[in-house]
Structure formats: C-alpha cells, structure tokens
C-alpha cells in the first residue's frame, strides 16, 4: 500500500502563484510515475501533469508554460509550482502515484485550489 499526503492548496488571486506538495509513503517502487490531476465542480478528473522517476514529464496544454512539476525521489515527494493562475484553474487537485510494473494506482485525498479576486 501507498499513502499520499497533499498540502499547499488555498485561495489565491488571479495571476498569483501557489505550490502544492505530495509526500508518498509505504511500498514505493521504481520505476514509477507521480503526478497531479484536477477536478472542477461538475467535471471529470483531468490530467494536469506527470513525471516519471526517471524525469520525463507530461503536461496538459492548458497549463504548459505556467505550471512546473518537480520531484525529490529521495523523499518520495512531488511538487507542483503553479504560476499565472487563472480562475479556470480552480479545482480540487489530486496527487497520483503509479508503479510502472503493476496496475496499482493510488490517489491522495485532494487539496482545494481556488483562484478568485
């Protein structure tokens, strides 16, 4: 089992910045993929960005150039730096962990990000 604990959500004004963190614990294996998804009210959960343990990244078009994912493999922690935030970025952000060599898939509890003036 793997546990994911997110932190860093909150209320920010349009154009502002916010950093999310997600610490994984338990049976962490490599290679793996860690990342962030988000779900706005009444919408499906969508990919924001992922990063493999080897450093390969993938971003949704809507966040390219504004969001940056990074990770500390020694701490099993992934970060999401969000800049130039827009109201449409408002959502619950979920951390995700997937080992590459199994079908397991783990989610954090979610952290609310609200972009509003």
N, C-alpha and C positions, 0 to 999 in steps of 0.2 A: 504494500500500500504506500501511497504517496500523499502527503498533505501539502497544500498550497495556502499560504497566508499572504494576502494582499494588503497594501497600505498606500496612502498618499492621495486618495480621492478628495474631492471637495468642490467648493464653489469658486469660480474664477471669472473675471470679466473677459469679454471678447478681446482677442489679441494677447491675452495673458499666457502664462506657462504653468505647467504642472508636471510633476514627476511621480509616476507610480512605481512601486516595488512589489516583487512577489518572491517570497522565500519558499523553496521546496525542501521537504524533509521526508525521511523514510527510505524506501527502497529505490534510490536513484540509480539509474543505469545509463551507460553511454554506449553508442550514440543516442542522442535524444533531441527532441525539438521542444522549445519553450516559446510561448508567445502570448499575445493578447487578442481577445475578441471583445466585441461590444454589442450591447442590445439596447436599443431605444424603445420607449413605450410603444406597444402595438406592432413592433417589427421583429424580424428574426435576428438571431445572433449572427453577426458577421465578423469575418477576419479583419483585424487591424494590422497585425504584423507578427511574424515568427522569426526565430533564429535557431539554427541548429547548434549543437555543441561544438561543431567544427567552425562556426562563424558565418555560415551562409544565412542571408536574410531575405525576407519577402515582405512587401508592403502592399496594402490596399492603395489603389490610385488616389483615393480621396485624402490620404494622409502623407503621401510622398512629399518630401521636402519640408515637412512640418514636424513629423514625429520621428524619433530615433529609438531603436531598440538596442539594448546592450545587455551583457550578462557577465556574471562572475562565476565561472564554473567551480572554483574552489569553495564558494559559498552557496552554490546551487541557487543563485538568485538572478532574476531577470528584472530589468528596468525598462520603463517607457518614459522617455522625455518628450513631452508634448508642448510645442511652441505654436504661436499664432493661432490659438484656439478659437473656434467658431461656435456659434450656438448649435449648429448641427452636429457637433462633436458630443453633445450632451447624451449620456447613456450610462448604463451600468457596464463597467469594464471587468472582464473576467480573464484571469490568468489560466493558461493551459500548459500541461506537460504531457508529452507523448514519448515513450521509449520507441526507438526506431525498429527494434527487433521483436515487438509484440503488438497486439491490438489494443493494449490498455490505453486509456485516455482519462486524464484527471483534470478537474476544474477547481478553481478557487471559489470562494463564496461571493465574489463580486464586490466592486467598490464603485460608488456613485461619483460621476464627474458631471457637474452642471456648469455650463458656460452661459452666463447671463449678466446683463448690466443692471 
